[in-house]
């Protein structure tokens, strides 16, 4: 049986920045195993890069994949079901559909020659849904499958049911667009965070950070709803100032992120989004009595909502993949086509970004780990570039910056001085499961904690000791290591700093500076470590 090559390279309408289409990527599967995966921005060093249609020939040529006989799969988008590379060497089209199909749709491709060959079209929606499968295995029986993002091929919310090995489409619509638009189109929220429209893909993460500084206020929610959340005040910011002064006596004249009223707006919007999203999903759970939830799409990066879904008790399990946004579309499409071919999709660790990288052995040397631990105890900040990079936007120990978690001064040095992040954004910790249980008081930690996708409340008695990683609202976005096999190097380092120095966690933030993607190659790591002023660097387990 042929390998499966899946590509997300839809062409945007705006040549200047990623307006609708972002995070191009491709993946190669063989017998259910991911052999190669590329999140394009890691290779090109351009954040949210959507230029694969210009680079496809060279990208495949460097990996010697131009002549490989594969089953081809293309992911569609809100802009259509066809693709043509800039050089005209690659073309694909599939017939329009009236509704989303539960199977890959036959399409036509021209691949370097004028001879037409069969290819497969995968809907944006199902590519998101199946992006869970490479990380959790095939869906549990009686599962609700939900995709929720800014916009896919025919919806921004699609709901599916998996029972007795069969996939059933329940609903797809734009009914939740008012919720997702809060984080990708709302003028007031862009102004509050200071994010430019061309940088809209970064707004949601920043907004969550600011929301942690505020308090939910029902009177603010009512006012926001009455004014359509001030969604379209792009040409007239003063309209918001006037309305806020009339209703609340607010005297502000600018969007200062340190203003308590604006922080309370952020917290109120966040709670509104969380409550309404949980209500929406609960409606389908009530109707179909599903036991498990598989939840994907860009909205599944909202940590507060993810935690609320778990706390709701609606489902026995909630599964969210590490590459839940568009960067995981080729992984999901590949899993979808492999399943359709009758192949069992294997479970993978998240370290899949391997394009252009050899298969390096990560040296797990006790002497080097002891030296690294000693540097950390001296408040040094260390970059990690081990093995292959993570799939998705979170650094999970292979492309991380680490430091001690005991000091706000140190965490500010890492976040604000070295990475150039906003003052209100927290840094995350990494912990062994045994330590996370103590810090949170939760015995049965959710599986998706391994991907840094939920917010935990840190017990009050631990907050001072971990003040460098505890957010203003008492939460921490903990990455949990459950077993040594998930990341032997980080497991051994965390075990040493716990056993020898009594340190229960480390700061773990992504190895990238402001406006840049996470580092990919050892060369990237050396360059960025120098530019950022890191104190030390680990490459494939060795302190360099």
KANORTA-V190366 format. One record per residue. N is the residue number from 1. RES is the residue in one letter. OMEGA is omega in radians with two decimals (none if undefined). Layout:
# KANORTA-V190366
n:N res:RES omega:OMEGA
n:N res:RES omega:OMEGA
This chain:
# KANORTA-V190366
n:1 res:X omega:-3.10
n:2 res:X omega:2.95
n:3 res:X omega:3.12
n:4 res:X omega:3.08
n:5 res:X omega:-3.11
n:6 res:X omega:-2.98
n:7 res:X omega:2.92
n:8 res:X omega:-3.08
n:9 res:X omega:-3.14
n:10 res:X omega:-3.05
n:11 res:X omega:-3.11
n:12 res:X omega:3.08
n:13 res:X omega:-3.10
n:14 res:X omega:-3.12
n:15 res:X omega:-3.01
n:16 res:X omega:3.12
n:17 res:X omega:-3.06
n:18 res:X omega:-3.10
n:19 res:X omega:3.09
n:20 res:X omega:-3.02
n:21 res:X omega:-3.14
n:22 res:X omega:3.02
n:23 res:X omega:3.03
n:24 res:X omega:-3.11
n:25 res:X omega:3.07
n:26 res:X omega:-3.08
n:27 res:X omega:3.08
n:28 res:X omega:3.10
n:29 res:X omega:2.99
n:30 res:X omega:-3.12
n:31 res:X omega:3.07
n:32 res:X omega:-3.12
n:33 res:X omega:3.07
n:34 res:X omega:-3.11
n:35 res:X omega:3.14
n:36 res:X omega:3.09
n:37 res:X omega:3.10
n:38 res:X omega:2.86
n:39 res:X omega:-2.86
n:40 res:X omega:-3.07
n:41 res:X omega:-3.12
n:42 res:X omega:-3.11
n:43 res:X omega:-3.03
n:44 res:X omega:-3.11
n:45 res:X omega:3.08
n:46 res:X omega:-3.06
n:47 res:X omega:3.12
n:48 res:X omega:-2.99
n:49 res:X omega:3.12
n:50 res:X omega:-3.07
n:51 res:X omega:-3.09
n:52 res:X omega:3.11
n:53 res:X omega:3.08
n:54 res:X omega:-2.97
n:55 res:X omega:-2.93
n:56 res:X omega:-3.11
n:57 res:X omega:-3.11
n:58 res:X omega:-3.13
n:59 res:X omega:3.13
n:60 res:X omega:-3.11
n:61 res:X omega:-3.11
n:62 res:X omega:3.10
n:63 res:X omega:3.09
n:64 res:X omega:-3.10
n:65 res:X omega:-3.08
n:66 res:X omega:-3.04
n:67 res:X omega:3.13
n:68 res:X omega:3.11
n:69 res:X omega:-3.09
n:70 res:X omega:2.85
n:71 res:X omega:-3.05
n:72 res:X omega:3.05
n:73 res:X omega:3.12
n:74 res:X omega:3.13
n:75 res:X omega:3.14
n:76 res:X omega:-3.10
n:77 res:X omega:3.09
n:78 res:X omega:-3.08
n:79 res:X omega:3.06
n:80 res:X omega:-3.02
n:81 res:X omega:3.13
n:82 res:X omega:-3.11
n:83 res:X omega:2.97
n:84 res:X omega:3.11
n:85 res:X omega:-3.08
n:86 res:X omega:-3.13
n:87 res:X omega:3.10
n:88 res:X omega:-3.07
n:89 res:X omega:-3.12
n:90 res:X omega:3.12
n:91 res:X omega:3.09
n:92 res:X omega:2.98
n:93 res:X omega:3.03
n:94 res:X omega:-3.13
n:95 res:X omega:3.05
n:96 res:X omega:3.08
n:97 res:X omega:3.13
n:98 res:X omega:3.04
n:99 res:X omega:-3.06
n:100 res:X omega:-3.14
n:101 res:X omega:3.07
n:102 res:X omega:3.08
n:103 res:X omega:3.01
n:104 res:X omega:-3.12
n:105 res:X omega:3.11
n:106 res:X omega:3.09
n:107 res:X omega:-3.11
n:108 res:X omega:-3.14
n:109 res:X omega:2.91
n:110 res:X omega:-2.99
n:111 res:X omega:3.12
n:112 res:X omega:3.14
n:113 res:X omega:3.11
n:114 res:X omega:-3.14
n:115 res:X omega:-3.12
n:116 res:X omega:3.07
n:117 res:X omega:-3.10
n:118 res:X omega:3.04
n:119 res:X omega:-3.05
n:120 res:X omega:3.04
n:121 res:X omega:3.09
n:122 res:X omega:3.13
n:123 res:X omega:3.08
n:124 res:X omega:-3.10
n:125 res:X omega:-3.08
n:126 res:X omega:3.04
n:127 res:X omega:3.04
n:128 res:X omega:-3.08
n:129 res:X omega:-3.06
n:130 res:X omega:3.08
n:131 res:X omega:3.04
n:132 res:X omega:-2.94
n:133 res:X omega:3.13
n:134 res:X omega:-3.08
n:135 res:X omega:-3.12
n:136 res:X omega:-3.04
n:137 res:X omega:-3.09
n:138 res:X omega:-3.03
n:139 res:X omega:2.98
n:140 res:X omega:3.09
n:141 res:X omega:-3.14
n:142 res:X omega:-3.13
n:143 res:X omega:2.98
n:144 res:X omega:-3.12
n:145 res:X omega:-3.04
n:146 res:X omega:2.98
n:147 res:X omega:-3.12
n:148 res:X omega:3.12
n:149 res:X omega:-3.11
n:150 res:X omega:3.14
n:151 res:X omega:3.11
n:152 res:X omega:-3.10
n:153 res:X omega:-3.10
n:154 res:X omega:-3.05
n:155 res:X omega:2.87
n:156 res:X omega:3.05
n:157 res:X omega:3.04
n:158 res:X omega:-3.06
n:159 res:X omega:-3.06
n:160 res:X omega:3.10
n:161 res:X omega:3.08
n:162 res:X omega:3.12
n:163 res:X omega:3.08
n:164 res:X omega:3.09
n:165 res:X omega:-3.12
n:166 res:X omega:-3.13
n:167 res:X omega:-3.13
n:168 res:X omega:3.07
n:169 res:X omega:-3.12
n:170 res:X omega:-3.05
n:171 res:X omega:2.94
n:172 res:X omega:-3.03
n:173 res:X omega:3.04
n:174 res:X omega:-3.01
n:175 res:X omega:-3.13
n:176 res:X omega:-3.09
n:177 res:X omega:3.12
n:178 res:X omega:3.12
n:179 res:X omega:-3.13
n:180 res:X omega:-3.12
n:181 res:X omega:3.07
n:182 res:X omega:-3.06
n:183 res:X omega:3.08
n:184 res:X omega:-3.09
n:185 res:X omega:-3.02
n:186 res:X omega:-3.06
n:187 res:X omega:-3.10
n:188 res:X omega:-3.09
n:189 res:X omega:3.01
n:190 res:X omega:-3.13
n:191 res:X omega:-3.10
n:192 res:X omega:-3.12
n:193 res:X omega:-3.10
n:194 res:X omega:-3.13
n:195 res:X omega:3.07
n:196 res:X omega:-3.09
n:197 res:X omega:-3.14
n:198 res:X omega:3.11
n:199 res:X omega:-2.96
n:200 res:X omega:-3.12
n:201 res:X omega:-3.13
n:202 res:X omega:-2.98
n:203 res:X omega:-3.04
n:204 res:X omega:-3.14
n:205 res:X omega:3.13
n:206 res:X omega:-3.11
n:207 res:X omega:3.09
n:208 res:X omega:3.12
n:209 res:X omega:-3.13
n:210 res:X omega:-3.13
n:211 res:X omega:-3.14
n:212 res:X omega:-3.14
n:213 res:X omega:-3.06
n:214 res:X omega:3.11
n:215 res:X omega:3.04
n:216 res:X omega:3.11
n:217 res:X omega:-3.08
n:218 res:X omega:3.13
n:219 res:X omega:3.05
n:220 res:X omega:3.11
n:221 res:X omega:-3.13
n:222 res:X omega:-3.13
n:223 res:X omega:3.12
n:224 res:X omega:3.13
n:225 res:X omega:3.13
n:226 res:X omega:-3.09
n:227 res:X omega:3.10
n:228 res:X omega:3.10
n:229 res:X omega:-3.14
n:230 res:X omega:-3.00
n:231 res:X omega:-2.98
n:232 res:X omega:-3.13
n:233 res:X omega:-3.13
n:234 res:X omega:-3.08
n:235 res:X omega:-3.01
n:236 res:X omega:3.10
n:237 res:X omega:-3.06
n:238 res:X omega:3.07
n:239 res:X omega:3.10
n:240 res:X omega:-3.13
n:241 res:X omega:-3.14
n:242 res:X omega:-3.11
n:243 res:X omega:3.13
n:244 res:X omega:3.11
n:245 res:X omega:-3.14
n:246 res:X omega:-3.02
n:247 res:X omega:-3.00
n:248 res:X omega:-3.10
n:249 res:X omega:-3.13
n:250 res:X omega:-3.06
n:251 res:X omega:-3.08
n:252 res:X omega:3.11
n:253 res:X omega:3.13
n:254 res:X omega:-3.14
n:255 res:X omega:-3.14
n:256 res:X omega:-3.07
n:257 res:X omega:3.10
n:258 res:X omega:3.14
n:259 res:X omega:-3.06
n:260 res:X omega:3.14
n:261 res:X omega:3.13
n:262 res:X omega:3.07
n:263 res:X omega:3.11
n:264 res:X omega:3.03
n:265 res:X omega:3.14
n:266 res:X omega:3.14
n:267 res:X omega:-3.13
n:268 res:X omega:3.09
n:269 res:X omega:3.14
n:270 res:X omega:-3.13
n:271 res:X omega:3.08
n:272 res:X omega:3.13
n:273 res:X omega:-3.12
n:274 res:X omega:-3.10
n:275 res:X omega:-3.09
n:276 res:X omega:3.11
n:277 res:X omega:3.11
n:278 res:X omega:3.10
n:279 res:X omega:-3.13
n:280 res:X omega:-3.13
n:281 res:X omega:3.13
n:282 res:X omega:3.12
n:283 res:X omega:3.13
n:284 res:X omega:3.10
n:285 res:X omega:3.14
n:286 res:X omega:-3.09
n:287 res:X omega:-3.01
n:288 res:X omega:3.07
n:289 res:X omega:3.13
n:290 res:X omega:-3.14
n:291 res:X omega:-3.02
n:292 res:X omega:3.10
n:293 res:X omega:2.93
n:294 res:X omega:-2.92
n:295 res:X omega:-3.05
n:296 res:X omega:-3.08
n:297 res:X omega:-3.08
n:298 res:X omega:-3.12
n:299 res:X omega:3.12
n:300 res:X omega:2.98
n:301 res:X omega:-3.13
n:302 res:X omega:-2.99
n:303 res:X omega:-3.11
n:304 res:X omega:3.13
n:305 res:X omega:3.11
n:306 res:X omega:3.11
n:307 res:X omega:3.13
n:308 res:X omega:3.09
n:309 res:X omega:3.10
n:310 res:X omega:-3.10
n:311 res:X omega:-3.07
n:312 res:X omega:-3.09
n:313 res:X omega:-3.13
n:314 res:X omega:-3.01
n:315 res:X omega:3.04
n:316 res:X omega:-3.13
n:317 res:X omega:3.00
n:318 res:X omega:-3.10
n:319 res:X omega:3.09
n:320 res:X omega:-3.09
n:321 res:X omega:3.12
n:322 res:X omega:3.12
n:323 res:X omega:-3.04
n:324 res:X omega:3.09
n:325 res:X omega:-3.06
n:326 res:X omega:3.12
n:327 res:X omega:3.12
n:328 res:X omega:-3.05
n:329 res:X omega:3.13
n:330 res:X omega:3.08
n:331 res:X omega:3.13
n:332 res:X omega:3.13
n:333 res:X omega:3.10
n:334 res:X omega:3.11
n:335 res:X omega:3.13
n:336 res:X omega:-3.12
n:337 res:X omega:3.09
n:338 res:X omega:3.08
n:339 res:X omega:-3.14
n:340 res:X omega:3.11
n:341 res:X omega:-3.14
n:342 res:X omega:3.12
n:343 res:X omega:3.02
n:344 res:X omega:3.12
n:345 res:X omega:-3.09
n:346 res:X omega:3.03
n:347 res:X omega:-3.06
n:348 res:X omega:2.87
n:349 res:X omega:-3.06
n:350 res:X omega:-3.04
n:351 res:X omega:-3.00
n:352 res:X omega:-3.10
n:353 res:X omega:-2.98
n:354 res:X omega:-3.06
n:355 res:X omega:3.12
n:356 res:X omega:3.14
n:357 res:X omega:2.98
n:358 res:X omega:3.08
n:359 res:X omega:-3.01
n:360 res:X omega:3.01
n:361 res:X omega:3.08
n:362 res:X omega:-3.11
n:363 res:X omega:3.13
n:364 res:X omega:-3.02
n:365 res:X omega:-3.13
n:366 res:X omega:-3.14
n:367 res:X omega:3.12
n:368 res:X omega:3.12
n:369 res:X omega:3.09
n:370 res:X omega:3.10
n:371 res:X omega:3.13
n:372 res:X omega:3.12
n:373 res:X omega:3.13
n:374 res:X omega:3.09
n:375 res:X omega:3.12
n:376 res:X omega:3.14
n:377 res:X omega:3.07
n:378 res:X omega:3.11
n:379 res:X omega:3.07
n:380 res:X omega:3.14
n:381 res:X omega:-2.95
n:382 res:X omega:3.04
n:383 res:X omega:3.12
n:384 res:X omega:3.03
n:385 res:X omega:-3.06
n:386 res:X omega:2.99
n:387 res:X omega:3.14
n:388 res:X omega:-3.11
n:389 res:X omega:-3.13
n:390 res:X omega:2.91
n:391 res:X omega:-3.14
n:392 res:X omega:-3.02
n:393 res:X omega:-3.08
n:394 res:X omega:2.98
n:395 res:X omega:-3.02
n:396 res:X omega:3.03
n:397 res:X omega:3.11
n:398 res:X omega:3.07
n:399 res:X omega:-2.98
n:400 res:X omega:2.88
n:401 res:X omega:-3.07
n:402 res:X omega:3.11
n:403 res:X omega:3.09
n:404 res:X omega:-3.07
n:405 res:X omega:-2.93
n:406 res:X omega:-2.93
n:407 res:X omega:3.04
n:408 res:X omega:3.13
n:409 res:X omega:3.14
n:410 res:X omega:3.14
n:411 res:X omega:3.07
n:412 res:X omega:3.10
n:413 res:X omega:3.14
n:414 res:X omega:-2.97
n:415 res:X omega:-3.01
n:416 res:X omega:-3.06
n:417 res:X omega:-3.06
n:418 res:X omega:-3.07
n:419 res:X omega:3.11
n:420 res:X omega:-3.13
n:421 res:X omega:3.14
n:422 res:X omega:-3.04
n:423 res:X omega:-2.99
n:424 res:X omega:-3.07
n:425 res:X omega:-3.14
n:426 res:X omega:2.94
n:427 res:X omega:-3.02
n:428 res:X omega:3.03
n:429 res:X omega:2.95
n:430 res:X omega:-3.07
n:431 res:X omega:2.86
n:432 res:X omega:-3.11
n:433 res:X omega:-3.12
n:434 res:X omega:3.14
n:435 res:X omega:3.10
n:436 res:X omega:3.09
n:437 res:X omega:3.13
n:438 res:X omega:-3.04
n:439 res:X omega:-3.10
n:440 res:X omega:-3.05
n:441 res:X omega:-3.12
n:442 res:X omega:-3.10
n:443 res:X omega:-3.10
n:444 res:X omega:-3.09
n:445 res:X omega:3.14
n:446 res:X omega:-3.13
n:447 res:X omega:-3.05
n:448 res:X omega:3.04
n:449 res:X omega:3.12
n:450 res:X omega:-3.11
n:451 res:X omega:3.07
n:452 res:X omega:-3.02
n:453 res:X omega:3.07
n:454 res:X omega:3.06
n:455 res:X omega:3.05
n:456 res:X omega:2.92
n:457 res:X omega:3.10
n:458 res:X omega:-3.13
n:459 res:X omega:-3.06
n:460 res:X omega:-3.08
n:461 res:X omega:3.13
n:462 res:X omega:-2.94
n:463 res:X omega:-3.14
n:464 res:X omega:-3.14
n:465 res:X omega:-3.11
n:466 res:X omega:-2.99
n:467 res:X omega:3.11
n:468 res:X omega:-3.09
n:469 res:X omega:3.12
n:470 res:X omega:-3.10
n:471 res:X omega:-3.10
n:472 res:X omega:-3.12
n:473 res:X omega:3.08
n:474 res:X omega:-3.12
n:475 res:X omega:3.03
n:476 res:X omega:3.12
n:477 res:X omega:-2.98
n:478 res:X omega:2.87
n:479 res:X omega:-3.08
n:480 res:X omega:2.96
n:481 res:X omega:-3.10
n:482 res:X omega:-3.09
n:483 res:X omega:-3.12
n:484 res:X omega:-3.09
n:485 res:X omega:3.12
n:486 res:X omega:3.10
n:487 res:X omega:-3.03
n:488 res:X omega:-3.11
n:489 res:X omega:-3.11
n:490 res:X omega:3.10
n:491 res:X omega:-3.10
n:492 res:X omega:3.11
n:493 res:X omega:3.13
n:494 res:X omega:3.11
n:495 res:X omega:-3.13
n:496 res:X omega:-3.11
n:497 res:X omega:3.06
n:498 res:X omega:-3.01
n:499 res:X omega:-3.07
n:500 res:X omega:-3.02
n:501 res:X omega:3.12
n:502 res:X omega:-3.13
n:503 res:X omega:-3.02
n:504 res:X omega:-3.03
n:505 res:X omega:2.99
n:506 res:X omega:2.90
n:507 res:X omega:3.07
n:508 res:X omega:3.10
n:509 res:X omega:-3.02
n:510 res:X omega:-3.11
n:511 res:X omega:3.06
n:512 res:X omega:3.06
n:513 res:X omega:-3.03
n:514 res:X omega:3.06
n:515 res:X omega:-3.13
n:516 res:X omega:3.04
n:517 res:X omega:3.00
n:518 res:X omega:-3.11
n:519 res:X omega:-3.10
n:520 res:X omega:-3.05
n:521 res:X omega:3.00
n:522 res:X omega:3.08
n:523 res:X omega:3.06
n:524 res:X omega:-3.09
n:525 res:X omega:3.12
n:526 res:X omega:-3.13
n:527 res:X omega:-3.07
n:528 res:X omega:3.09
n:529 res:X omega:3.10
n:530 res:X omega:-3.12
n:531 res:X omega:-3.10
n:532 res:X omega:-3.13
n:533 res:X omega:3.06
n:534 res:X omega:-3.09
n:535 res:X omega:-3.12
n:536 res:X omega:-3.10
n:537 res:X omega:3.05
n:538 res:X omega:3.07
n:539 res:X omega:-3.14
n:540 res:X omega:3.05
n:541 res:X omega:-3.10
n:542 res:X omega:3.05
n:543 res:X omega:-3.07
n:544 res:X omega:none
